[in-house]
């Protein structure tokens, strides 16, 4: 049973089913493994737990808002 794991910032719940479907369908098409065999796990990370260029995403969003 293949498992696709995605580490991502917080996302709206309505986007999750689409992400799961598209990842599963693409992986099944590329690998030839049946779609029903795929498991997708989404790990949502708070913005303060993601750093880019020595800044957290929380800091980057605040700067983008002018704060």
N, CA, C and O atoms as a GROMACS GRO file, in nm:
protein
  268
    1UNK      N    1   0.085  -0.118   0.000
    1UNK     CA    2   0.000   0.000   0.000
    1UNK      C    3   0.089   0.124   0.000
    1UNK      O    4   0.153   0.152   0.101
    2UNK      N    5   0.096   0.198  -0.110
    2UNK     CA    6   0.176   0.321  -0.115
    2UNK      C    7   0.112   0.431  -0.030
    2UNK      O    8  -0.010   0.446  -0.025
    3UNK      N    9   0.197   0.508   0.036
    3UNK     CA   10   0.152   0.619   0.118
    3UNK      C   11   0.217   0.747   0.065
    3UNK      O   12   0.338   0.754   0.048
    4UNK      N   13   0.134   0.847   0.040
    4UNK     CA   14   0.182   0.979  -0.001
    4UNK      C   15   0.165   1.069   0.120
    4UNK      O   16   0.054   1.083   0.172
    5UNK      N   17   0.274   1.131   0.165
    5UNK     CA   18   0.269   1.219   0.280
    5UNK      C   19   0.300   1.361   0.235
    5UNK      O   20   0.398   1.385   0.164
    6UNK      N   21   0.217   1.454   0.278
    6UNK     CA   22   0.234   1.594   0.242
    6UNK      C   23   0.248   1.676   0.370
    6UNK      O   24   0.159   1.674   0.455
    7UNK      N   25   0.359   1.747   0.383
    7UNK     CA   26   0.377   1.843   0.492
    7UNK      C   27   0.348   1.980   0.432
    7UNK      O   28   0.414   2.022   0.337
    8UNK      N   29   0.250   2.049   0.488
    8UNK     CA   30   0.204   2.174   0.427
    8UNK      C   31   0.156   2.268   0.536
    8UNK      O   32   0.119   2.225   0.645
    9UNK      N   33   0.158   2.397   0.506
    9UNK     CA   34   0.099   2.494   0.598
    9UNK      C   35  -0.051   2.472   0.604
    9UNK      O   36  -0.106   2.392   0.529
   10UNK      N   37  -0.114   2.544   0.692
   10UNK     CA   38  -0.258   2.526   0.709
   10UNK      C   39  -0.330   2.563   0.581
   10UNK      O   40  -0.298   2.662   0.515
   11UNK      N   41  -0.430   2.481   0.548
   11UNK     CA   42  -0.506   2.504   0.426
   11UNK      C   43  -0.654   2.484   0.454
   11UNK      O   44  -0.690   2.409   0.545
   12UNK      N   45  -0.738   2.551   0.377
   12UNK     CA   46  -0.882   2.534   0.398
   12UNK      C   47  -0.925   2.390   0.378
   12UNK      O   48  -0.874   2.320   0.290
   13UNK      N   49  -1.019   2.345   0.459
   13UNK     CA   50  -1.067   2.208   0.452
   13UNK      C   51  -1.124   2.170   0.317
   13UNK      O   52  -1.116   2.054   0.277
   14UNK      N   53  -1.181   2.266   0.245
   14UNK     CA   54  -1.240   2.234   0.115
   14UNK      C   55  -1.135   2.202   0.009
   14UNK      O   56  -1.168   2.143  -0.094
   15UNK      N   57  -1.009   2.240   0.031
   15UNK     CA   58  -0.903   2.210  -0.064
   15UNK      C   59  -0.846   2.070  -0.045
   15UNK      O   60  -0.790   2.013  -0.138
   16UNK      N   61  -0.861   2.015   0.074
   16UNK     CA   62  -0.799   1.886   0.106
   16UNK      C   63  -0.849   1.771   0.018
   16UNK      O   64  -0.767   1.695  -0.033
   17UNK      N   65  -0.981   1.756   0.000
   17UNK     CA   66  -1.025   1.645  -0.086
   17UNK      C   67  -0.971   1.654  -0.229
   17UNK      O   68  -0.939   1.552  -0.290
   18UNK      N   69  -0.960   1.775  -0.282
   18UNK     CA   70  -0.905   1.792  -0.417
   18UNK      C   71  -0.757   1.756  -0.420
   18UNK      O   72  -0.712   1.691  -0.515
   19UNK      N   73  -0.682   1.796  -0.319
   19UNK     CA   74  -0.541   1.760  -0.311
   19UNK      C   75  -0.524   1.609  -0.304
   19UNK      O   76  -0.441   1.552  -0.375
   20UNK      N   77  -0.601   1.546  -0.218
   20UNK     CA   78  -0.594   1.400  -0.204
   20UNK      C   79  -0.626   1.331  -0.336
   20UNK      O   80  -0.556   1.238  -0.377
   21UNK      N   81  -0.731   1.376  -0.402
   21UNK     CA   82  -0.773   1.313  -0.528
   21UNK      C   83  -0.666   1.328  -0.636
   21UNK      O   84  -0.631   1.232  -0.704
   22UNK      N   85  -0.615   1.451  -0.652
   22UNK     CA   86  -0.519   1.474  -0.760
   22UNK      C   87  -0.385   1.404  -0.734
   22UNK      O   88  -0.325   1.351  -0.828
   23UNK      N   89  -0.340   1.404  -0.610
   23UNK     CA   90  -0.216   1.333  -0.580
   23UNK      C   91  -0.232   1.184  -0.606
   23UNK      O   92  -0.145   1.121  -0.666
   24UNK      N   93  -0.343   1.127  -0.561
   24UNK     CA   94  -0.368   0.984  -0.580
   24UNK      C   95  -0.379   0.948  -0.728
   24UNK      O   96  -0.319   0.850  -0.773
   25UNK      N   97  -0.456   1.026  -0.801
   25UNK     CA   98  -0.475   0.997  -0.944
   25UNK      C   99  -0.343   1.007  -1.021
   25UNK      O  100  -0.314   0.922  -1.105
   26UNK      N  101  -0.265   1.110  -0.992
   26UNK     CA  102  -0.136   1.126  -1.062
   26UNK      C  103  -0.041   1.011  -1.029
   26UNK      O  104   0.024   0.957  -1.118
   27UNK      N  105  -0.034   0.975  -0.902
   27UNK     CA  106   0.056   0.866  -0.862
   27UNK      C  107   0.013   0.734  -0.924
   27UNK      O  108   0.098   0.656  -0.968
   28UNK      N  109  -0.118   0.708  -0.929
   28UNK     CA  110  -0.167   0.584  -0.989
   28UNK      C  111  -0.135   0.580  -1.138
   28UNK      O  112  -0.094   0.477  -1.191
   29UNK      N  113  -0.154   0.693  -1.204
   29UNK     CA  114  -0.127   0.700  -1.349
   29UNK      C  115   0.022   0.677  -1.378
   29UNK      O  116   0.056   0.603  -1.470
   30UNK      N  117   0.108   0.739  -1.300
   30UNK     CA  118   0.252   0.730  -1.324
   30UNK      C  119   0.305   0.591  -1.289
   30UNK      O  120   0.388   0.537  -1.362
   31UNK      N  121   0.259   0.534  -1.179
   31UNK     CA  122   0.315   0.407  -1.132
   31UNK      C  123   0.246   0.284  -1.186
   31UNK      O  124   0.304   0.175  -1.186
   32UNK      N  125   0.122   0.299  -1.230
   32UNK     CA  126   0.045   0.183  -1.274
   32UNK      C  127  -0.015   0.104  -1.158
   32UNK      O  128  -0.073  -0.002  -1.179
   33UNK      N  129   0.000   0.155  -1.036
   33UNK     CA  130  -0.059   0.092  -0.919
   33UNK      C  131  -0.204   0.137  -0.910
   33UNK      O  132  -0.233   0.254  -0.936
   34UNK      N  133  -0.297   0.048  -0.875
   34UNK     CA  134  -0.438   0.086  -0.869
   34UNK      C  135  -0.462   0.204  -0.773
   34UNK      O  136  -0.402   0.212  -0.666
   35UNK      N  137  -0.549   0.292  -0.814
   35UNK     CA  138  -0.585   0.409  -0.735
   35UNK      C  139  -0.628   0.371  -0.593
   35UNK      O  140  -0.595   0.440  -0.497
   36UNK      N  141  -0.700   0.263  -0.582
   36UNK     CA  142  -0.753   0.219  -0.452
   36UNK      C  143  -0.644   0.179  -0.352
   36UNK      O  144  -0.672   0.165  -0.233
   37UNK      N  145  -0.521   0.161  -0.400
   37UNK     CA  146  -0.412   0.120  -0.311
   37UNK      C  147  -0.348   0.238  -0.238
   37UNK      O  148  -0.275   0.217  -0.141
   38UNK      N  149  -0.373   0.360  -0.284
   38UNK     CA  150  -0.302   0.477  -0.230
   38UNK      C  151  -0.368   0.533  -0.104
   38UNK      O  152  -0.490   0.543  -0.094
   39UNK      N  153  -0.282   0.569  -0.010
   39UNK     CA  154  -0.322   0.641   0.111
   39UNK      C  155  -0.252   0.775   0.108
   39UNK      O  156  -0.132   0.782   0.080
   40UNK      N  157  -0.325   0.882   0.136
   40UNK     CA  158  -0.266   1.015   0.142
   40UNK      C  159  -0.280   1.067   0.284
   40UNK      O  160  -0.389   1.063   0.342
   41UNK      N  161  -0.170   1.117   0.340
   41UNK     CA  162  -0.169   1.174   0.474
   41UNK      C  163  -0.125   1.319   0.463
   41UNK      O  164  -0.019   1.348   0.407
   42UNK      N  165  -0.206   1.409   0.516
   42UNK     CA  166  -0.173   1.552   0.514
   42UNK      C  167  -0.134   1.593   0.655
   42UNK      O  168  -0.213   1.581   0.749
   43UNK      N  169  -0.012   1.643   0.669
   43UNK     CA  170   0.035   1.698   0.797
   43UNK      C  171   0.032   1.850   0.783
   43UNK      O  172   0.112   1.908   0.710
   44UNK      N  173  -0.060   1.914   0.851
   44UNK     CA  174  -0.066   2.059   0.848
   44UNK      C  175   0.025   2.115   0.957
   44UNK      O  176   0.023   2.070   1.071
   45UNK      N  177   0.104   2.212   0.919
   45UNK     CA  178   0.200   2.273   1.010
   45UNK      C  179   0.160   2.418   1.038
   45UNK      O  180   0.129   2.492   0.945
   46UNK      N  181   0.161   2.458   1.164
   46UNK     CA  182   0.134   2.598   1.195
   46UNK      C  183   0.242   2.688   1.133
   46UNK      O  184   0.357   2.648   1.120
   47UNK      N  185   0.204   2.809   1.096
   47UNK     CA  186   0.298   2.902   1.032
   47UNK      C  187   0.423   2.925   1.116
   47UNK      O  188   0.531   2.946   1.060
   48UNK      N  189   0.410   2.923   1.248
   48UNK     CA  190   0.528   2.946   1.332
   48UNK      C  191   0.623   2.827   1.333
   48UNK      O  192   0.734   2.837   1.387
   49UNK      N  193   0.582   2.716   1.274
   49UNK     CA  194   0.668   2.597   1.268
   49UNK      C  195   0.736   2.581   1.132
   49UNK      O  196   0.803   2.480   1.108
   50UNK      N  197   0.722   2.678   1.045
   50UNK     CA  198   0.783   2.673   0.912
   50UNK      C  199   0.874   2.794   0.898
   50UNK      O  200   0.831   2.907   0.918
   51UNK      N  201   1.000   2.770   0.864
   51UNK     CA  202   1.095   2.879   0.846
   51UNK      C  203   1.151   2.881   0.705
   51UNK      O  204   1.185   2.777   0.649
   52UNK      N  205   1.160   3.000   0.650
   52UNK     CA  206   1.219   3.020   0.517
   52UNK      C  207   1.313   3.140   0.527
   52UNK      O  208   1.271   3.248   0.568
   53UNK      N  209   1.437   3.122   0.491
   53UNK     CA  210   1.531   3.233   0.496
   53UNK      C  211   1.546   3.292   0.635
   53UNK      O  212   1.556   3.414   0.650
   54UNK      N  213   1.548   3.208   0.735
   54UNK     CA  214   1.569   3.247   0.876
   54UNK      C  215   1.451   3.322   0.937
   54UNK      O  216   1.465   3.383   1.043
   55UNK      N  217   1.335   3.317   0.871
   55UNK     CA  218   1.214   3.379   0.925
   55UNK      C  219   1.102   3.276   0.925
   55UNK      O  220   1.096   3.189   0.838
   56UNK      N  221   1.015   3.288   1.023
   56UNK     CA  222   0.898   3.200   1.022
   56UNK      C  223   0.797   3.253   0.921
   56UNK      O  224   0.801   3.370   0.884
   57UNK      N  225   0.708   3.168   0.879
   57UNK     CA  226   0.603   3.211   0.787
   57UNK      C  227   0.515   3.315   0.856
   57UNK      O  228   0.465   3.407   0.791
   58UNK      N  229   0.496   3.302   0.987
   58UNK     CA  230   0.421   3.404   1.062
   58UNK      C  231   0.487   3.540   1.046
   58UNK      O  232   0.418   3.639   1.019
   59UNK      N  233   0.619   3.547   1.062
   59UNK     CA  234   0.692   3.673   1.044
   59UNK      C  235   0.680   3.725   0.903
   59UNK      O  236   0.661   3.845   0.881
   60UNK      N  237   0.693   3.636   0.806
   60UNK     CA  238   0.686   3.677   0.665
   60UNK      C  239   0.549   3.733   0.631
   60UNK      O  240   0.539   3.832   0.558
   61UNK      N  241   0.443   3.671   0.683
   61UNK     CA  242   0.307   3.722   0.657
   61UNK      C  243   0.287   3.858   0.721
   61UNK      O  244   0.224   3.946   0.662
   62UNK      N  245   0.339   3.875   0.842
   62UNK     CA  246   0.328   4.005   0.910
   62UNK      C  247   0.399   4.114   0.832
   62UNK      O  248   0.348   4.224   0.817
   63UNK      N  249   0.517   4.082   0.781
   63UNK     CA  250   0.592   4.180   0.701
   63UNK      C  251   0.519   4.215   0.572
   63UNK      O  252   0.519   4.330   0.529
   64UNK      N  253   0.456   4.115   0.511
   64UNK     CA  254   0.383   4.137   0.387
   64UNK      C  255   0.262   4.228   0.410
   64UNK      O  256   0.221   4.301   0.320
   65UNK      N  257   0.204   4.221   0.530
   65UNK     CA  258   0.090   4.305   0.565
   65UNK      C  259   0.135   4.443   0.610
   65UNK      O  260   0.053   4.531   0.636
   66UNK      N  261   0.267   4.464   0.621
   66UNK     CA  262   0.320   4.592   0.663
   66UNK      C  263   0.331   4.605   0.814
   66UNK      O  264   0.339   4.715   0.868
   67UNK      N  265   0.332   4.486   0.883
   67UNK     CA  266   0.334   4.492   1.029
   67UNK      C  267   0.461   4.449   1.091
   67UNK      O  268   0.474   4.450   1.214
   0.00000   0.00000   0.00000
